[in-house]
Amino acid sequence: MILPPALAQGWYRRASVCITWLTGLVLRGSFSPIHLKKLDLAFPLFVEQLEDMLRAGELNPHQQRQVNIQLASLTCIADTRGSCGYVYISIYPTP
């Protein structure tokens, strides 16, 4: 799945281990075609790591705590914001 530059930056995903994800998508800014390809390849890996963090308790849907993941020249910042069920993520190119 390659997203157009107008659609590429933040995903919101339920914080459940049997995850239903991409319930909302907000993209801001622009990504080069290379970064879009990297995002397309790295997004499932970000999701997998976030699922592992939820299972391990590093990311807790009842407590606000920000985690950072870096993959493929991209940075993912995720936080549940104590929302009791959602993980808010932002992904951007790492300078």
mmCIF file as gemmi writes it, N, C-alpha and C atoms, coordinates in Angstrom:
data_model
loop_
_atom_site.group_PDB
_atom_site.id
_atom_site.type_symbol
_atom_site.label_atom_id
_atom_site.label_alt_id
_atom_site.label_comp_id
_atom_site.label_asym_id
_atom_site.label_entity_id
_atom_site.label_seq_id
_atom_site.pdbx_PDB_ins_code
_atom_site.Cartn_x
_atom_site.Cartn_y
_atom_site.Cartn_z
_atom_site.occupancy
_atom_site.B_iso_or_equiv
_atom_site.pdbx_formal_charge
_atom_site.auth_seq_id
_atom_site.auth_asym_id
_atom_site.pdbx_PDB_model_num
ATOM 1 N N . MET Axp A 1 ? 0.846 -1.165 0 1 0 ? 1 A 1
ATOM 2 C CA . MET Axp A 1 ? 0 0 0 1 0 ? 1 A 1
ATOM 3 C C . MET Axp A 1 ? 0.893 1.23 0 1 0 ? 1 A 1
ATOM 4 N N . ILE Axp A 2 ? 0.915 1.967 -1.056 1 0 ? 2 A 1
ATOM 5 C CA . ILE Axp A 2 ? 1.664 3.216 -1.121 1 0 ? 2 A 1
ATOM 6 C C . ILE Axp A 2 ? 0.66 4.351 -1.097 1 0 ? 2 A 1
ATOM 7 N N . LEU Axp A 3 ? 0.865 5.267 -0.159 1 0 ? 3 A 1
ATOM 8 C CA . LEU Axp A 3 ? -0.059 6.381 -0.005 1 0 ? 3 A 1
ATOM 9 C C . LEU Axp A 3 ? 0.451 7.605 -0.735 1 0 ? 3 A 1
ATOM 10 N N . PRO Axp A 4 ? -0.439 8.401 -1.292 1 0 ? 4 A 1
ATOM 11 C CA . PRO Axp A 4 ? -0.012 9.645 -1.924 1 0 ? 4 A 1
ATOM 12 C C . PRO Axp A 4 ? 0.541 10.599 -0.881 1 0 ? 4 A 1
ATOM 13 N N . PRO Axp A 5 ? 1.441 11.504 -1.277 1 0 ? 5 A 1
ATOM 14 C CA . PRO Axp A 5 ? 2.054 12.418 -0.321 1 0 ? 5 A 1
ATOM 15 C C . PRO Axp A 5 ? 1.037 13.194 0.501 1 0 ? 5 A 1
ATOM 16 N N . ALA Axp A 6 ? -0.117 13.471 -0.052 1 0 ? 6 A 1
ATOM 17 C CA . ALA Axp A 6 ? -1.125 14.228 0.68 1 0 ? 6 A 1
ATOM 18 C C . ALA Axp A 6 ? -1.739 13.412 1.811 1 0 ? 6 A 1
ATOM 19 N N . LEU Axp A 7 ? -1.48 12.1 1.85 1 0 ? 7 A 1
ATOM 20 C CA . LEU Axp A 7 ? -2.109 11.239 2.851 1 0 ? 7 A 1
ATOM 21 C C . LEU Axp A 7 ? -1.13 10.513 3.758 1 0 ? 7 A 1
ATOM 22 N N . ALA Axp A 8 ? 0.062 11.001 4.014 1 0 ? 8 A 1
ATOM 23 C CA . ALA Axp A 8 ? 1.081 10.086 4.561 1 0 ? 8 A 1
ATOM 24 C C . ALA Axp A 8 ? 1.496 10.17 6.009 1 0 ? 8 A 1
ATOM 25 N N . GLN Axp A 9 ? 0.911 10.823 6.982 1 0 ? 9 A 1
ATOM 26 C CA . GLN Axp A 9 ? 1.701 10.952 8.198 1 0 ? 9 A 1
ATOM 27 C C . GLN Axp A 9 ? 1.218 10.357 9.512 1 0 ? 9 A 1
ATOM 28 N N . GLY Axp A 10 ? 0.028 10.432 9.97 1 0 ? 10 A 1
ATOM 29 C CA . GLY Axp A 10 ? -0.278 9.899 11.289 1 0 ? 10 A 1
ATOM 30 C C . GLY Axp A 10 ? -1.387 8.876 11.243 1 0 ? 10 A 1
ATOM 31 N N . TRP Axp A 11 ? -1.221 7.781 11.956 1 0 ? 11 A 1
ATOM 32 C CA . TRP Axp A 11 ? -2.25 6.766 12.031 1 0 ? 11 A 1
ATOM 33 C C . TRP Axp A 11 ? -2.733 6.7 13.463 1 0 ? 11 A 1
ATOM 34 N N . TYR Axp A 12 ? -3.968 6.326 13.643 1 0 ? 12 A 1
ATOM 35 C CA . TYR Axp A 12 ? -4.523 6.088 14.967 1 0 ? 12 A 1
ATOM 36 C C . TYR Axp A 12 ? -5.011 4.655 14.969 1 0 ? 12 A 1
ATOM 37 N N . ARG Axp A 13 ? -4.698 3.932 16.002 1 0 ? 13 A 1
ATOM 38 C CA . ARG Axp A 13 ? -4.957 2.508 16.012 1 0 ? 13 A 1
ATOM 39 C C . ARG Axp A 13 ? -5.413 2.056 17.391 1 0 ? 13 A 1
ATOM 40 N N . ARG Axp A 14 ? -6.414 1.172 17.454 1 0 ? 14 A 1
ATOM 41 C CA . ARG Axp A 14 ? -6.877 0.667 18.747 1 0 ? 14 A 1
ATOM 42 C C . ARG Axp A 14 ? -5.748 -0.091 19.439 1 0 ? 14 A 1
ATOM 43 N N . ALA Axp A 15 ? -5.63 0.1 20.742 1 0 ? 15 A 1
ATOM 44 C CA . ALA Axp A 15 ? -4.557 -0.509 21.524 1 0 ? 15 A 1
ATOM 45 C C . ALA Axp A 15 ? -4.984 -1.842 22.123 1 0 ? 15 A 1
ATOM 46 N N . SER Axp A 16 ? -5.382 -2.753 21.304 1 0 ? 16 A 1
ATOM 47 C CA . SER Axp A 16 ? -5.786 -4.075 21.733 1 0 ? 16 A 1
ATOM 48 C C . SER Axp A 16 ? -4.799 -5.063 21.123 1 0 ? 16 A 1
ATOM 49 N N . VAL Axp A 17 ? -4.516 -6.144 21.815 1 0 ? 17 A 1
ATOM 50 C CA . VAL Axp A 17 ? -3.534 -7.071 21.276 1 0 ? 17 A 1
ATOM 51 C C . VAL Axp A 17 ? -4.09 -7.804 20.056 1 0 ? 17 A 1
ATOM 52 N N . CYS Axp A 18 ? -5.397 -8.027 19.992 1 0 ? 18 A 1
ATOM 53 C CA . CYS Axp A 18 ? -6.003 -8.53 18.756 1 0 ? 18 A 1
ATOM 54 C C . CYS Axp A 18 ? -6.445 -7.284 17.983 1 0 ? 18 A 1
ATOM 55 N N . ILE Axp A 19 ? -5.48 -6.631 17.436 1 0 ? 19 A 1
ATOM 56 C CA . ILE Axp A 19 ? -5.627 -5.259 16.967 1 0 ? 19 A 1
ATOM 57 C C . ILE Axp A 19 ? -6.451 -5.154 15.686 1 0 ? 19 A 1
ATOM 58 N N . THR Axp A 20 ? -7.357 -4.211 15.713 1 0 ? 20 A 1
ATOM 59 C CA . THR Axp A 20 ? -8 -3.737 14.496 1 0 ? 20 A 1
ATOM 60 C C . THR Axp A 20 ? -7.41 -2.358 14.304 1 0 ? 20 A 1
ATOM 61 N N . TRP Axp A 21 ? -6.762 -2.111 13.215 1 0 ? 21 A 1
ATOM 62 C CA . TRP Axp A 21 ? -5.976 -0.897 13.103 1 0 ? 21 A 1
ATOM 63 C C . TRP Axp A 21 ? -6.367 -0.058 11.918 1 0 ? 21 A 1
ATOM 64 N N . LEU Axp A 22 ? -5.762 1.097 11.907 1 0 ? 22 A 1
ATOM 65 C CA . LEU Axp A 22 ? -5.992 2.094 10.875 1 0 ? 22 A 1
ATOM 66 C C . LEU Axp A 22 ? -7.445 2.545 10.893 1 0 ? 22 A 1
ATOM 67 N N . THR Axp A 23 ? -7.945 2.786 12.113 1 0 ? 23 A 1
ATOM 68 C CA . THR Axp A 23 ? -9.317 3.254 12.235 1 0 ? 23 A 1
ATOM 69 C C . THR Axp A 23 ? -9.438 4.712 11.839 1 0 ? 23 A 1
ATOM 70 N N . GLY Axp A 24 ? -8.354 5.415 11.855 1 0 ? 24 A 1
ATOM 71 C CA . GLY Axp A 24 ? -8.346 6.798 11.409 1 0 ? 24 A 1
ATOM 72 C C . GLY Axp A 24 ? -6.973 7.123 10.864 1 0 ? 24 A 1
ATOM 73 N N . LEU Axp A 25 ? -6.918 7.911 9.842 1 0 ? 25 A 1
ATOM 74 C CA . LEU Axp A 25 ? -5.645 8.234 9.207 1 0 ? 25 A 1
ATOM 75 C C . LEU Axp A 25 ? -5.618 9.716 8.899 1 0 ? 25 A 1
ATOM 76 N N . VAL Axp A 26 ? -4.581 10.371 9.388 1 0 ? 26 A 1
ATOM 77 C CA . VAL Axp A 26 ? -4.402 11.794 9.112 1 0 ? 26 A 1
ATOM 78 C C . VAL Axp A 26 ? -2.983 11.978 8.611 1 0 ? 26 A 1
ATOM 79 N N . LEU Axp A 27 ? -2.841 12.555 7.456 1 0 ? 27 A 1
ATOM 80 C CA . LEU Axp A 27 ? -1.519 12.79 6.894 1 0 ? 27 A 1
ATOM 81 C C . LEU Axp A 27 ? -1.277 14.279 6.769 1 0 ? 27 A 1
ATOM 82 N N . ARG Axp A 28 ? -0.094 14.676 7.18 1 0 ? 28 A 1
ATOM 83 C CA . ARG Axp A 28 ? 0.31 16.074 7.051 1 0 ? 28 A 1
ATOM 84 C C . ARG Axp A 28 ? 1.715 16.117 6.495 1 0 ? 28 A 1
ATOM 85 N N . GLY Axp A 29 ? 2.026 17.195 5.83 1 0 ? 29 A 1
ATOM 86 C CA . GLY Axp A 29 ? 3.368 17.328 5.28 1 0 ? 29 A 1
ATOM 87 C C . GLY Axp A 29 ? 3.501 16.532 3.998 1 0 ? 29 A 1
ATOM 88 N N . SER Axp A 30 ? 4.742 16.283 3.636 1 0 ? 30 A 1
ATOM 89 C CA . SER Axp A 30 ? 4.971 15.55 2.396 1 0 ? 30 A 1
ATOM 90 C C . SER Axp A 30 ? 6.111 14.557 2.583 1 0 ? 30 A 1
ATOM 91 N N . PHE Axp A 31 ? 6.029 13.49 1.836 1 0 ? 31 A 1
ATOM 92 C CA . PHE Axp A 31 ? 7.052 12.463 1.821 1 0 ? 31 A 1
ATOM 93 C C . PHE Axp A 31 ? 7.55 12.337 0.392 1 0 ? 31 A 1
ATOM 94 N N . SER Axp A 32 ? 8.84 12.12 0.245 1 0 ? 32 A 1
ATOM 95 C CA . SER Axp A 32 ? 9.388 11.844 -1.086 1 0 ? 32 A 1
ATOM 96 C C . SER Axp A 32 ? 8.913 10.451 -1.503 1 0 ? 32 A 1
ATOM 97 N N . PRO Axp A 33 ? 8.958 10.143 -2.786 1 0 ? 33 A 1
ATOM 98 C CA . PRO Axp A 33 ? 8.579 8.791 -3.224 1 0 ? 33 A 1
ATOM 99 C C . PRO Axp A 33 ? 9.405 7.703 -2.525 1 0 ? 33 A 1
ATOM 100 N N . ILE Axp A 34 ? 10.664 7.989 -2.256 1 0 ? 34 A 1
ATOM 101 C CA . ILE Axp A 34 ? 11.522 7.015 -1.561 1 0 ? 34 A 1
ATOM 102 C C . ILE Axp A 34 ? 11.014 6.786 -0.141 1 0 ? 34 A 1
ATOM 103 N N . HIS Axp A 35 ? 10.688 7.882 0.572 1 0 ? 35 A 1
ATOM 104 C CA . HIS Axp A 35 ? 10.175 7.741 1.934 1 0 ? 35 A 1
ATOM 105 C C . HIS Axp A 35 ? 8.805 7.062 1.95 1 0 ? 35 A 1
ATOM 106 N N . LEU Axp A 36 ? 7.98 7.325 0.946 1 0 ? 36 A 1
ATOM 107 C CA . LEU Axp A 36 ? 6.685 6.637 0.873 1 0 ? 36 A 1
ATOM 108 C C . LEU Axp A 36 ? 6.874 5.136 0.72 1 0 ? 36 A 1
ATOM 109 N N . LYS Axp A 37 ? 7.833 4.735 -0.093 1 0 ? 37 A 1
ATOM 110 C CA . LYS Axp A 37 ? 8.123 3.308 -0.266 1 0 ? 37 A 1
ATOM 111 C C . LYS Axp A 37 ? 8.623 2.711 1.049 1 0 ? 37 A 1
ATOM 112 N N . LYS Axp A 38 ? 9.526 3.441 1.734 1 0 ? 38 A 1
ATOM 113 C CA . LYS Axp A 38 ? 10.026 2.969 3.027 1 0 ? 38 A 1
ATOM 114 C C . LYS Axp A 38 ? 8.892 2.863 4.041 1 0 ? 38 A 1
ATOM 115 N N . LEU Axp A 39 ? 7.989 3.845 4.028 1 0 ? 39 A 1
ATOM 116 C CA . LEU Axp A 39 ? 6.842 3.822 4.934 1 0 ? 39 A 1
ATOM 117 C C . LEU Axp A 39 ? 5.96 2.614 4.644 1 0 ? 39 A 1
ATOM 118 N N . ASP Axp A 40 ? 5.728 2.356 3.393 1 0 ? 40 A 1
ATOM 119 C CA . ASP Axp A 40 ? 4.912 1.216 2.986 1 0 ? 40 A 1
ATOM 120 C C . ASP Axp A 40 ? 5.512 -0.093 3.498 1 0 ? 40 A 1
ATOM 121 N N . LEU Axp A 41 ? 6.826 -0.217 3.434 1 0 ? 41 A 1
ATOM 122 C CA . LEU Axp A 41 ? 7.507 -1.435 3.885 1 0 ? 41 A 1
ATOM 123 C C . LEU Axp A 41 ? 7.646 -1.493 5.406 1 0 ? 41 A 1
ATOM 124 N N . ALA Axp A 42 ? 7.858 -0.339 6.04 1 0 ? 42 A 1
ATOM 125 C CA . ALA Axp A 42 ? 8.138 -0.31 7.476 1 0 ? 42 A 1
ATOM 126 C C . ALA Axp A 42 ? 6.882 -0.314 8.345 1 0 ? 42 A 1
ATOM 127 N N . PHE Axp A 43 ? 5.754 0.141 7.818 1 0 ? 43 A 1
ATOM 128 C CA . PHE Axp A 43 ? 4.558 0.257 8.659 1 0 ? 43 A 1
ATOM 129 C C . PHE Axp A 43 ? 4.179 -1.057 9.347 1 0 ? 43 A 1
ATOM 130 N N . PRO Axp A 44 ? 4.147 -2.192 8.647 1 0 ? 44 A 1
ATOM 131 C CA . PRO Axp A 44 ? 3.828 -3.445 9.348 1 0 ? 44 A 1
ATOM 132 C C . PRO Axp A 44 ? 4.835 -3.771 10.46 1 0 ? 44 A 1
ATOM 133 N N . LEU Axp A 45 ? 6.088 -3.382 10.284 1 0 ? 45 A 1
ATOM 134 C CA . LEU Axp A 45 ? 7.102 -3.62 11.322 1 0 ? 45 A 1
ATOM 135 C C . LEU Axp A 45 ? 6.866 -2.717 12.527 1 0 ? 45 A 1
ATOM 136 N N . PHE Axp A 46 ? 6.465 -1.466 12.278 1 0 ? 46 A 1
ATOM 137 C CA . PHE Axp A 46 ? 6.098 -0.574 13.384 1 0 ? 46 A 1
ATOM 138 C C . PHE Axp A 46 ? 4.927 -1.178 14.161 1 0 ? 46 A 1
ATOM 139 N N . VAL Axp A 47 ? 3.928 -1.655 13.445 1 0 ? 47 A 1
ATOM 140 C CA . VAL Axp A 47 ? 2.741 -2.243 14.071 1 0 ? 47 A 1
ATOM 141 C C . VAL Axp A 47 ? 3.132 -3.449 14.916 1 0 ? 47 A 1
ATOM 142 N N . GLU Axp A 48 ? 3.976 -4.298 14.377 1 0 ? 48 A 1
ATOM 143 C CA . GLU Axp A 48 ? 4.422 -5.486 15.105 1 0 ? 48 A 1
ATOM 144 C C . GLU Axp A 48 ? 5.138 -5.1 16.398 1 0 ? 48 A 1
ATOM 145 N N . GLN Axp A 49 ? 6.022 -4.111 16.333 1 0 ? 49 A 1
ATOM 146 C CA . GLN Axp A 49 ? 6.736 -3.68 17.537 1 0 ? 49 A 1
ATOM 147 C C . GLN Axp A 49 ? 5.781 -3.059 18.552 1 0 ? 49 A 1
ATOM 148 N N . LEU Axp A 50 ? 4.808 -2.289 18.082 1 0 ? 50 A 1
ATOM 149 C CA . LEU Axp A 50 ? 3.833 -1.696 18.997 1 0 ? 50 A 1
ATOM 150 C C . LEU Axp A 50 ? 2.985 -2.777 19.667 1 0 ? 50 A 1
ATOM 151 N N . GLU Axp A 51 ? 2.603 -3.804 18.924 1 0 ? 51 A 1
ATOM 152 C CA . GLU Axp A 51 ? 1.867 -4.928 19.509 1 0 ? 51 A 1
ATOM 153 C C . GLU Axp A 51 ? 2.702 -5.6 20.595 1 0 ? 51 A 1
ATOM 154 N N . ASP Axp A 52 ? 3.99 -5.822 20.317 1 0 ? 52 A 1
ATOM 155 C CA . ASP Axp A 52 ? 4.882 -6.425 21.313 1 0 ? 52 A 1
ATOM 156 C C . ASP Axp A 52 ? 4.983 -5.548 22.555 1 0 ? 52 A 1
ATOM 157 N N . MET Axp A 53 ? 5.061 -4.232 22.369 1 0 ? 53 A 1
ATOM 158 C CA . MET Axp A 53 ? 5.136 -3.307 23.506 1 0 ? 53 A 1
ATOM 159 C C . MET Axp A 53 ? 3.846 -3.34 24.324 1 0 ? 53 A 1
ATOM 160 N N . LEU Axp A 54 ? 2.705 -3.485 23.659 1 0 ? 54 A 1
ATOM 161 C CA . LEU Axp A 54 ? 1.433 -3.603 24.377 1 0 ? 54 A 1
ATOM 162 C C . LEU Axp A 54 ? 1.391 -4.894 25.184 1 0 ? 54 A 1
ATOM 163 N N . ARG Axp A 55 ? 1.821 -5.987 24.583 1 0 ? 55 A 1
ATOM 164 C CA . ARG Axp A 55 ? 1.829 -7.276 25.288 1 0 ? 55 A 1
ATOM 165 C C . ARG Axp A 55 ? 2.771 -7.25 26.487 1 0 ? 55 A 1
ATOM 166 N N . ALA Axp A 56 ? 3.92 -6.591 26.331 1 0 ? 56 A 1
ATOM 167 C CA . ALA Axp A 56 ? 4.927 -6.543 27.395 1 0 ? 56 A 1
ATOM 168 C C . ALA Axp A 56 ? 4.596 -5.506 28.468 1 0 ? 56 A 1
ATOM 169 N N . GLY Axp A 57 ? 3.611 -4.66 28.207 1 0 ? 57 A 1
ATOM 170 C CA . GLY Axp A 57 ? 3.252 -3.628 29.177 1 0 ? 57 A 1
ATOM 171 C C . GLY Axp A 57 ? 4.063 -2.353 29.048 1 0 ? 57 A 1
ATOM 172 N N . GLU Axp A 58 ? 4.968 -2.289 28.067 1 0 ? 58 A 1
ATOM 173 C CA . GLU Axp A 58 ? 5.737 -1.058 27.848 1 0 ? 58 A 1
ATOM 174 C C . GLU Axp A 58 ? 4.824 0.075 27.399 1 0 ? 58 A 1
ATOM 175 N N . LEU Axp A 59 ? 3.792 -0.282 26.68 1 0 ? 59 A 1
ATOM 176 C CA . LEU Axp A 59 ? 2.781 0.659 26.221 1 0 ? 59 A 1
ATOM 177 C C . LEU Axp A 59 ? 1.487 0.222 26.89 1 0 ? 59 A 1
ATOM 178 N N . ASN Axp A 60 ? 0.886 1.112 27.673 1 0 ? 60 A 1
ATOM 179 C CA . ASN Axp A 60 ? -0.281 0.771 28.471 1 0 ? 60 A 1
ATOM 180 C C . ASN Axp A 60 ? -1.455 1.647 28.051 1 0 ? 60 A 1
ATOM 181 N N . PRO Axp A 61 ? -2.585 1.052 27.669 1 0 ? 61 A 1
ATOM 182 C CA . PRO Axp A 61 ? -3.715 1.861 27.226 1 0 ? 61 A 1
ATOM 183 C C . PRO Axp A 61 ? -4.332 2.71 28.331 1 0 ? 61 A 1
ATOM 184 N N . HIS Axp A 62 ? -3.964 2.456 29.583 1 0 ? 62 A 1
ATOM 185 C CA . HIS Axp A 62 ? -4.536 3.218 30.694 1 0 ? 62 A 1
ATOM 186 C C . HIS Axp A 62 ? -3.609 4.312 31.218 1 0 ? 62 A 1
ATOM 187 N N . GLN Axp A 63 ? -2.388 4.356 30.718 1 0 ? 63 A 1
ATOM 188 C CA . GLN Axp A 63 ? -1.424 5.361 31.178 1 0 ? 63 A 1
ATOM 189 C C . GLN Axp A 63 ? -0.742 6.013 29.986 1 0 ? 63 A 1
ATOM 190 N N . GLN Axp A 64 ? -0.537 7.311 30.095 1 0 ? 64 A 1
ATOM 191 C CA . GLN Axp A 64 ? 0.152 8.025 29.027 1 0 ? 64 A 1
ATOM 192 C C . GLN Axp A 64 ? 1.646 7.743 29.119 1 0 ? 64 A 1
ATOM 193 N N . ARG Axp A 65 ? 2.223 7.31 28.024 1 0 ? 65 A 1
ATOM 194 C CA . ARG Axp A 65 ? 3.668 7.089 27.937 1 0 ? 65 A 1
ATOM 195 C C . ARG Axp A 65 ? 4.054 7.051 26.474 1 0 ? 65 A 1
ATOM 196 N N . GLN Axp A 66 ? 4.999 7.864 26.115 1 0 ? 66 A 1
ATOM 197 C CA . GLN Axp A 66 ? 5.445 7.955 24.725 1 0 ? 66 A 1
ATOM 198 C C . GLN Axp A 66 ? 6.599 6.991 24.488 1 0 ? 66 A 1
ATOM 199 N N . VAL Axp A 67 ? 6.541 6.276 23.362 1 0 ? 67 A 1
ATOM 200 C CA . VAL Axp A 67 ? 7.638 5.399 22.952 1 0 ? 67 A 1
ATOM 201 C C . VAL Axp A 67 ? 8.084 5.807 21.554 1 0 ? 67 A 1
ATOM 202 N N . ASN Axp A 68 ? 9.364 5.598 21.279 1 0 ? 68 A 1
ATOM 203 C CA . ASN Axp A 68 ? 9.939 5.928 19.972 1 0 ? 68 A 1
ATOM 204 C C . ASN Axp A 68 ? 10.507 4.662 19.345 1 0 ? 68 A 1
ATOM 205 N N . ILE Axp A 69 ? 10.256 4.504 18.055 1 0 ? 69 A 1
ATOM 206 C CA . ILE Axp A 69 ? 10.8 3.385 17.29 1 0 ? 69 A 1
ATOM 207 C C . ILE Axp A 69 ? 11.407 3.972 16.021 1 0 ? 69 A 1
ATOM 208 N N . GLN Axp A 70 ? 12.614 3.516 15.674 1 0 ? 70 A 1
ATOM 209 C CA . GLN Axp A 70 ? 13.239 3.971 14.43 1 0 ? 70 A 1
ATOM 210 C C . GLN Axp A 70 ? 13.508 2.771 13.533 1 0 ? 70 A 1
ATOM 211 N N . LEU Axp A 71 ? 13.026 2.865 12.299 1 0 ? 71 A 1
ATOM 212 C CA . LEU Axp A 71 ? 13.224 1.825 11.288 1 0 ? 71 A 1
ATOM 213 C C . LEU Axp A 71 ? 13.342 2.485 9.927 1 0 ? 71 A 1
ATOM 214 N N . ALA Axp A 72 ? 14.223 1.994 9.096 1 0 ? 72 A 1
ATOM 215 C CA . ALA Axp A 72 ? 14.295 2.388 7.679 1 0 ? 72 A 1
ATOM 216 C C . ALA Axp A 72 ? 14.278 3.9 7.471 1 0 ? 72 A 1
ATOM 217 N N . SER Axp A 73 ? 15.069 4.632 8.227 1 0 ? 73 A 1
ATOM 218 C CA . SER Axp A 73 ? 15.135 6.1 8.123 1 0 ? 73 A 1
ATOM 219 C C . SER Axp A 73 ? 13.812 6.777 8.448 1 0 ? 73 A 1
ATOM 220 N N . LEU Axp A 74 ? 12.971 6.089 9.227 1 0 ? 74 A 1
ATOM 221 C CA . LEU Axp A 74 ? 11.702 6.653 9.679 1 0 ? 74 A 1
ATOM 222 C C . LEU Axp A 74 ? 11.631 6.551 11.195 1 0 ? 74 A 1
ATOM 223 N N . THR Axp A 75 ? 10.991 7.519 11.818 1 0 ? 75 A 1
ATOM 224 C CA . THR Axp A 75 ? 10.788 7.511 13.259 1 0 ? 75 A 1
ATOM 225 C C . THR Axp A 75 ? 9.297 7.421 13.533 1 0 ? 75 A 1
ATOM 226 N N . CYS Axp A 76 ? 8.924 6.546 14.452 1 0 ? 76 A 1
ATOM 227 C CA . CYS Axp A 76 ? 7.537 6.399 14.882 1 0 ? 76 A 1
ATOM 228 C C . CYS Axp A 76 ? 7.471 6.797 16.353 1 0 ? 76 A 1
ATOM 229 N N . ILE Axp A 77 ? 6.604 7.734 16.662 1 0 ? 77 A 1
ATOM 230 C CA . ILE Axp A 77 ? 6.334 8.11 18.044 1 0 ? 77 A 1
ATOM 231 C C . ILE Axp A 77 ? 4.918 7.638 18.341 1 0 ? 77 A 1
ATOM 232 N N . ALA Axp A 78 ? 4.767 6.852 19.398 1 0 ? 78 A 1
ATOM 233 C CA . ALA Axp A 78 ? 3.455 6.3 19.748 1 0 ? 78 A 1
ATOM 234 C C . ALA Axp A 78 ? 3.144 6.591 21.206 1 0 ? 78 A 1
ATOM 235 N N . ASP Axp A 79 ? 1.873 6.812 21.49 1 0 ? 79 A 1
ATOM 236 C CA . ASP Axp A 79 ? 1.417 7.091 22.847 1 0 ? 79 A 1
ATOM 237 C C . ASP Axp A 79 ? -0.06 6.738 22.925 1 0 ? 79 A 1
ATOM 238 N N . THR Axp A 80 ? -0.473 6.104 24.008 1 0 ? 80 A 1
ATOM 239 C CA . THR Axp A 80 ? -1.896 5.818 24.189 1 0 ? 80 A 1
ATOM 240 C C . THR Axp A 80 ? -2.635 7.023 24.753 1 0 ? 80 A 1
ATOM 241 N N . ARG Axp A 81 ? -1.906 7.943 25.333 1 0 ? 81 A 1
ATOM 242 C CA . ARG Axp A 81 ? -2.479 9.13 25.979 1 0 ? 81 A 1
ATOM 243 C C . ARG Axp A 81 ? -3.525 8.749 27.029 1 0 ? 81 A 1
ATOM 244 N N . GLY Axp A 82 ? -3.375 7.547 27.574 1 0 ? 82 A 1
ATOM 245 C CA . GLY Axp A 82 ? -4.316 7.087 28.591 1 0 ? 82 A 1
ATOM 246 C C . GLY Axp A 82 ? -5.732 6.964 28.063 1 0 ? 82 A 1
ATOM 247 N N . SER Axp A 83 ? -5.875 6.69 26.779 1 0 ? 83 A 1
ATOM 248 C CA . SER Axp A 83 ? -7.179 6.723 26.114 1 0 ? 83 A 1
ATOM 249 C C . SER Axp A 83 ? -8.021 5.465 26.322 1 0 ? 83 A 1
ATOM 250 N N . CYS Axp A 84 ? -7.499 4.479 27.033 1 0 ? 84 A 1
ATOM 251 C CA . CYS Axp A 84 ? -8.226 3.224 27.277 1 0 ? 84 A 1
ATOM 252 C C . CYS Axp A 84 ? -8.625 2.511 25.993 1 0 ? 84 A 1
ATOM 253 N N . GLY Axp A 85 ? -7.767 2.497 25.003 1 0 ? 85 A 1
ATOM 254 C CA . GLY Axp A 85 ? -8.074 1.703 23.834 1 0 ? 85 A 1
ATOM 255 C C . GLY Axp A 85 ? -7.481 2.155 22.522 1 0 ? 85 A 1
ATOM 256 N N . TYR Axp A 86 ? -6.818 3.288 22.471 1 0 ? 86 A 1
ATOM 257 C CA . TYR Axp A 86 ? -6.252 3.758 21.21 1 0 ? 86 A 1
ATOM 258 C C . TYR Axp A 86 ? -4.765 4.022 21.36 1 0 ? 86 A 1
ATOM 259 N N . VAL Axp A 87 ? -4.034 3.801 20.286 1 0 ? 87 A 1
ATOM 260 C CA . VAL Axp A 87 ? -2.627 4.182 20.222 1 0 ? 87 A 1
ATOM 261 C C . VAL Axp A 87 ? -2.524 5.251 19.143 1 0 ? 87 A 1
ATOM 262 N N . TYR Axp A 88 ? -1.995 6.391 19.512 1 0 ? 88 A 1
ATOM 263 C CA . TYR Axp A 88 ? -1.818 7.501 18.576 1 0 ? 88 A 1
ATOM 264 C C . TYR Axp A 88 ? -0.377 7.463 18.094 1 0 ? 88 A 1
ATOM 265 N N . ILE Axp A 89 ? -0.192 7.419 16.799 1 0 ? 89 A 1
ATOM 266 C CA . ILE Axp A 89 ? 1.166 7.353 16.278 1 0 ? 89 A 1
ATOM 267 C C . ILE Axp A 89 ? 1.401 8.433 15.233 1 0 ? 89 A 1
ATOM 268 N N . SER Axp A 90 ? 2.642 8.832 15.187 1 0 ? 90 A 1
ATOM 269 C CA . SER Axp A 90 ? 3.1 9.769 14.171 1 0 ? 90 A 1
ATOM 270 C C . SER Axp A 90 ? 4.368 9.175 13.584 1 0 ? 90 A 1
ATOM 271 N N . ILE Axp A 91 ? 4.457 9.178 12.273 1 0 ? 91 A 1
ATOM 272 C CA . ILE Axp A 91 ? 5.631 8.636 11.592 1 0 ? 91 A 1
ATOM 273 C C . ILE Axp A 91 ? 6.183 9.717 10.684 1 0 ? 91 A 1
ATOM 274 N N . TYR Axp A 92 ? 7.484 9.922 10.769 1 0 ? 92 A 1
ATOM 275 C CA . TYR Axp A 92 ? 8.112 10.956 9.947 1 0 ? 92 A 1
ATOM 276 C C . TYR Axp A 92 ? 9.519 10.518 9.563 1 0 ? 92 A 1
ATOM 277 N N . PRO Axp A 93 ? 10.056 11.083 8.476 1 0 ? 93 A 1
ATOM 278 C CA . PRO Axp A 93 ? 11.425 10.743 8.07 1 0 ? 93 A 1
ATOM 279 C C . PRO Axp A 93 ? 12.431 11.183 9.131 1 0 ? 93 A 1
ATOM 280 N N . THR Axp A 94 ? 13.398 10.328 9.418 1 0 ? 94 A 1
ATOM 281 C CA . THR Axp A 94 ? 14.463 10.671 10.35 1 0 ? 94 A 1
ATOM 282 C C . THR Axp A 94 ? 15.517 11.464 9.587 1 0 ? 94 A 1
ATOM 283 N N . PRO Axp A 95 ? 15.86 12.655 10.102 1 0 ? 95 A 1
ATOM 284 C CA . PRO Axp A 95 ? 16.867 13.472 9.379 1 0 ? 95 A 1
ATOM 285 C C . PRO Axp A 95 ? 18.225 12.8 9.342 1 0 ? 95 A 1
